Amino acid sequence: MRYENIHNLQIPKIGFGTWTIGGRNHADPSWDEKSLLALHSALELGYTHFDTAENYAAGHSEELVGRAIREIGVPREKLFITSKVEPNHLEYEDVLRCCENSLRRLGMEYLDLYLIHWPSVGMKLAETFRALNQLVREGKVRCLGVSNFNLKLLKQAVALSETPLLTNQVPYSIPDRKYVKNGVLEYCQQNDILLTAYTPVKHRFTQGNQTLKAVAQARGVTTHQISLAWLTTQPRVITIPMSFNPQHQAENFAAADMELSDEDMTQLNGMFE
Ligand SMILES: NC(=O)c1ccc[n+]([C@@H]2O[C@H](COP(=O)([O-])OP(=O)(O)OC[C@H]3O[C@@H](n4cnc5c(N)ncnc54)[C@H](OP(=O)(O)O)[C@@H]3O)[C@@H](O)[C@H]2O)c1
């Protein structure tokens, strides 16, 4: 596994997403068995960064992440756990309460990273950060970040955070360059902020694209792996693919060690410019 060394932390280039672990917008206990199997295999493969949120399966994703970690017995300090506060909980008291609830569901004393999941219309970002900064001072959260923030909002968040903002988590993949075009990636790279790429694997595109297939075949790997390696080859970019399938999880984990050549990058970059 390759890492991003940033703010005295080592963050794995590839972590594990948990959207649909335990259900979608509501908890679905009929998914528990397959969700726990997926988390167990991810932990056994050596994933250490788990990305969850209070609204994934209405909190049940956090419960299953915590349970799987206890069942496999990975020491807490070896892990990097991210959770997120949802956009309708951005008032001061709500942020404090929601963080406590996430910690309770995870069965943990602290979060490594706490993100504002989405900006909301009319939010008072200074109030939100007053609570977030307090959580860091109290030791309940180690690092702060945001998600789905455009450049203007990201700069405001940087100014309001008492500790260096660790990440902006945004959609980023070969066919989705919105956060390159709006200047966020460049700003992150110039200011020591990670860009965490979500939805890094776009299925229809990945499976059908001839350029991607040619690059993958030349290296004897899958098109999904090339899609992930395209992200992890970029400085200050990490990603968090999700998979229920242990084989896919292993392939994704291995993709973190693939560094694409300048020629491969130029070819893949050129596809959607
Ligand atoms: N901050 C936000 O607003 C936000 C929004 C969306 C997502 N996220 C986070 O980002 C994570 C990842 O995003 P995502 O779940 O939308 O998309 P994703 O990881 O790009 O795609 C997940 C899908 O890809 C398949 N897949 C994964 N690896 C594969 C492989 N090697 N070969 C073939 N198929 C593969 C999975 O199927 P199988 O299970 O069959 O492998 C699954 O259907 C989420 O889980 C969540 O933690 C954050």
The ligand as an ORCA input file, in Angstrom:
! r2SCAN-3c Opt
* xyz 0 1
  N     -19.119     12.223      0.218
  C     -20.098     11.854     -0.584
  O     -21.037     12.609     -0.874
  C     -20.054     10.467     -1.174
  C     -20.915     10.120     -2.246
  C     -20.811      8.842     -2.784
  C     -19.894      7.936     -2.249
  N     -19.101      8.272     -1.186
  C     -18.131      7.309     -0.569
  O     -17.325      6.788     -1.618
  C     -17.411      5.364     -1.616
  C     -17.221      4.823     -3.016
  O     -18.168      5.366     -3.894
  P     -19.350      4.476     -4.535
  O     -19.718      3.389     -3.574
  O     -20.373      5.437     -4.988
  O     -18.736      3.937     -5.880
  P     -17.591      2.949     -6.360
  O     -16.723      2.497     -5.257
  O     -16.956      3.682     -7.506
  O     -18.423      1.777     -6.976
  C     -19.003      0.744     -6.222
  C     -19.445     -0.317     -7.209
  O     -18.303     -0.729     -7.981
  C     -18.203     -2.139     -7.990
  N     -16.762     -2.449     -7.946
  C     -15.872     -1.989     -7.039
  N     -14.647     -2.481     -7.313
  C     -14.769     -3.257     -8.430
  C     -13.854     -4.039     -9.178
  N     -12.563     -4.100     -8.845
  N     -14.321     -4.726    -10.247
  C     -15.634     -4.649    -10.588
  N     -16.551     -3.925     -9.910
  C     -16.120     -3.241     -8.826
  C     -18.950     -2.619     -6.785
  O     -19.581     -3.850     -7.060
  P     -19.180     -5.211     -6.248
  O     -19.701     -5.016     -4.866
  O     -19.865     -6.274     -7.029
  O     -17.684     -5.330     -6.318
  C     -20.003     -1.552     -6.570
  O     -21.187     -1.861     -7.287
  C     -18.791      5.089     -0.979
  O     -18.931      3.760     -0.553
  C     -18.812      6.123      0.119
  O     -18.042      5.689      1.235
  C     -19.155      9.530     -0.658
*
